């Protein structure tokens, strides 16, 4: 039987090469995952804005996203702090562009108070997104 002799430093060189390869694989995986996350839809802005103090009721709830949402799976609800729902028109896109806003209009008068806007959407990548915004209606006296 022949005895295998390793050259000095061979095991160390292999270990270093293995660790370097694993580091590269890890960086590629992390970079790819964060690249996918960058494409997920997120809310860019809204009208009314989050935390807005309004003196007149909003004529519409408008949400702009980082990419065009799929309207068929998008929803907006507005509730008072007591939980009463504000009836809204069906959602529409403000125009046909990729930067269009999703729009819903209240169908009844909104009384003074604090309200929560709950939204859900999904873009073409299939990743769901959701959030909650608030606004307060306090007419000027």
Phi, psi and omega in degrees: 000135184266135181268131180276129177249129178268144177286147179303134177087352182296313180298319179295317180296319178295318179298317179295317179298318179297313179297320179296317180296318180294323177296316179298314179299317179298315180296321178296316180297314180295316179298318179293316180297317180289331175295319177295319181298327180294337182270351179292145181291138172218156180288126178268318179197169181212160172225116000292154178289158180298127180082008183299144174251106185260145174258350176225147181297146178290140177279339180205156170254121183236131180234128177251132182247166181291340173211163185297121180281159174278109185300326182297336181242021179255140177220150174225130172232148178234129181227145173285170179296338177278354178098356179292129181280141173266119179293138182235155173291162174301149181292144174222162173268142182293331174199187185269003184281167177287347180256016182294154175265148169274130187233136171224141181245138175297139180261354176227167179295143177259123180282157175304145179149186180257138184230152174245135174254117176256130179229152176218142176204174176208140177259185183300336181285353177085358182277122179284151176220149180205163179187177180224136177236160176231154169211158179236133175256116179222088182304146178295143181262000000 
